[in-house]
Amino acid sequence: MPLQFDNKVALITGGVHGMGFAAAKLLAQGGARLALADINRAGVEAAARSLSPARAIGIATDISNTQEVAAMVERTTKELGPIDIFINSAAVLDDKRFLESTIADWERMFGVGIYGPMNCLRAVLPGMVERRYGRVICMVSDAGKVGQSGHSYYAASKGAVIALIKSVAQEVGSANVTINGVAPGSVDTPLREARNQQLRSKIGDEKFDRRQRAMVKAHPMGRTGEPEDVAGLIAFLVSDQASWITGQVYSVNGGAVMA
């Protein structure tokens, strides 16, 4: 039986595919009204249509742009109602060692990875606090807790979001607003597939395949993840059953990291 979200309005960034869209499907099954946001206009509108008969809209949004974020929240509220649930799943990936990276790389990563969530929280939290109800999820990464070679500034952005989650949770908890983080491991999403194709071109087939085999071997469960493996936890954390859980970060990684 799906979790119940009747009459709840959920806004999901990065909602075109992957974990954001998998979570959207679960919320739609539970009766939520959905606003999917993504920088890909055609993709997000198609994703929203595919959720029919659930009521859903697609909104083209760059979350690193404060004006676009404000417009996203305004349209969601106007067409669907006040936002009860916010899930930030928008992300960018990069594969560079720190000494090979540039300031432009850092700015792109932090624009989406930390300023994006901050922009969105500043836009959605006031209404939640005023109505004394809200459920927020920010997608993070175990790299933000333990670091990861070749992903230094990605890990730094996720570490910043983890600190943001824990701090803001302390500030808004008395208003019955929860905020938690979900840290997925190696999940097969279109974003990761695009990144893998770039990495394969960079290091060659043999080295890439060896790297992939080692990654799978590092998972005690013997496989990488699927978006649905993560979506169930997201849906639970934004449900009323999780009303006393806040300021936490949960890893969903097939046992690859136990920290």
N, C-alpha and C positions, 0 to 999 in steps of 0.2 A: 504494500500500500504506500503510495507516495506521500511525502510530507505535505502538509496543508499550508497553502499560501493564499487562500481566498481573499480577494479584495486588497492584496498587497501589491504595491508598485515597486518593481526592481529595476535598477539602472545598472547595466553591465558594460564596462569598457573592455575593448579587445574582444567584443562579442561576436565577431564574424565566424570564428572557428576555434578549434582547440578546446581548452578547459573552460573558457568563458562561455562558449556556445553549448558545451556539454552541460554546464550548470544551468544555463538558460532553459534547456529542454526539461530538466528536472523541475525547475520552478514553474514552468508553463504547465506541466502535468499536474502540479499542485494547485493551479488556479491563479497564479500571479499574472499581472499585467506587466509587460516587459518593454524596456527601452534598451536596445542594443546600440552601442556607440563604437565607432572604429574609424580610422583614418581612411579606410577603403570604402568610398561612398556606395559604389555598385554592389560590393560584397555585403555590406551591412544591411542594405535595403533588401537584398535577396535572402539573407539569413533571417531577417524579421518576417518576411513573407512565408518562409518555410515553417515557421512555428504555428501557422494557422491550424486549428481554429482559435488558438490563444490570441488575445489582443496584444499586438506587438508592433513597435515602430523601430525603424533604423535611422540613426543620426550620424552623419559624417562629422567626426570630431578629432582634432589634434589636441590631446590632453596637455601638451606642453604650452598651449596657448590659452591664457586666462579668459580671453573674450569668447573663444569657442567653447570653453568649458561652461561659462555662464550661460551661453545660448543653449547648450545641451541640457542643462538643468531646467532652464526656463521652458523649453519645448516639452520636456518630459512631464513637468508639473502641469502645463497647460493642457496637454492631450490625454494624460493618463491619471494625473492626480499627484498629491504629495509623495515624495520618495520615502519609502519605508526601508528598502534594502539597497545597498550599494556594493558592487563587487568590482574591484579594479584588477583587470586581467591584462590590460595593455602592456606590451613589453617590446624591447628590442634586444637582440643578441649580437655579440661580436667575439671574434677569436683573434686576439692579439696579446702578445706579452707586453707588460707595462712599458718597457723601454722602446718598444716599437710603436706604441700608440701616440696619438697627437692630442692637442687640446681640443681640436674639432671632434675627435672621437669621444672624449670625456663629456663635452657639452651635449652631444647628441644623446649619450647614454643617460646623463643626469637630467636632461630635459624631459625625457619620457619616464625614466626610472625612479626619480625622486621628486622633481618639481611637478610631474604629472599627478601622482597621488596627492601631493600637498594641495595643488590647485583644486582637485576634485573634492577633497575633504573640506576645504574652506568653503566650497560651494554647496555641499549637501548637508553638512553637519548642523548649521544654524536652524534649518527647518526641523531636523530630527530632534534637536535639543528643545526647541519650542514646543513640539508636539509630545515630547517625552517618550519617544519610541524611535529606535533605529538599529539596524544590523549592518555592519560593515565588514567586508573582507578585503584585504590587500594581499595579492599574490607576491610572495617573496622567493627565497631560495636558500637551501642549506649553505650555498656559497657565501651568503651574508653572515653566516655563523662561524664557518670553519675556513673560509677562503678557498680559492681555486686557481691553480696555475693557468695562465692564459686568459683569465677572466677577472683580472684585478679590479678594473673600474666598474664592471658589472656587479661583482661581489660587493664593492664599496657602496653602490647605489642600493642594493638589497639590504645591506647592513644598516644603512640610514633609514630605510623604511621600517625595519624591525624596531629600531629605537623610536621612530615616530609612532608606530602602533602602540607600544607600551606606554609612551608618554601621554598620547591623546586619550587612551583608554582611561587613564587616571583622571583626566579632566572632565570627561563626559559621562562617566559611569553613573553618577548620581541622577542623570537625566534619563536613565533606562536606555542608554545607547551603548551597544557593545561593538568592539572593534578587535578583530583577530587576524592573524596571518596564516596563510597556507603555503608551505614550502614544498613544491613538487620536485621530484628527482628527474631522471631522464624520461620524459614523456614524448611519445610520438605525435607531434603536432605539425601543421604546415610550416610554422615558423622554424621549428627545429630541423625539418626536412630541408628547407631552403638554406639554413646555416650549414647543414651537413654536405649539401651539394657544393657549396663554396669551399668547405674544408677539403673535400675530396679533390677538387680541382687544384687546390693549393699544395697538398702533400702527396697526392697520387693514390691510385687504387689500392695498392698493396699495403701501404702504411695506414691508410684510412680503415681498411677492412680489419687489420690487426688491432687497431685502436678500438673499433666497434666490438670485436670479440672480447677484448679485455674489459670493456665497459659492462657488457652483459654478464661476464663472469663475476664482476664485483657486486652483483645483486644476488643476495641469498635466495631470492625467489626465482632466479634464473631467467628473467626477462626484463625488458624495459616496460614503461607504463603506457597506458592509453588514457585519453582525456577523461573517460568515464571512471577510471580508478580514482581520480581526484575530485570529480564533480560531486560525488556522494557526500564527502566531508564538507565541501563548501555549502551544499544545500542544508545539511544538518546545522551548521554553525549560524546560518541566517534564519533558522526556524525558531519558533517559540520554545521548542524543547531545549535550546541552548541558551536560555535567557540569563543564566548565571555564569557564563563563560566569557571572559573578556581579557584583553591584554596578553593573549597566548599566541604562540607560533607552533603550528603542527606540521611535521614532516610527513610526506607521502612519497616514499621513494623505494619501495620494495626491499628495504633494509640496507641500501647502499651506504647510508650515513646514519649512524646511531649516536646522536649527540644532542 
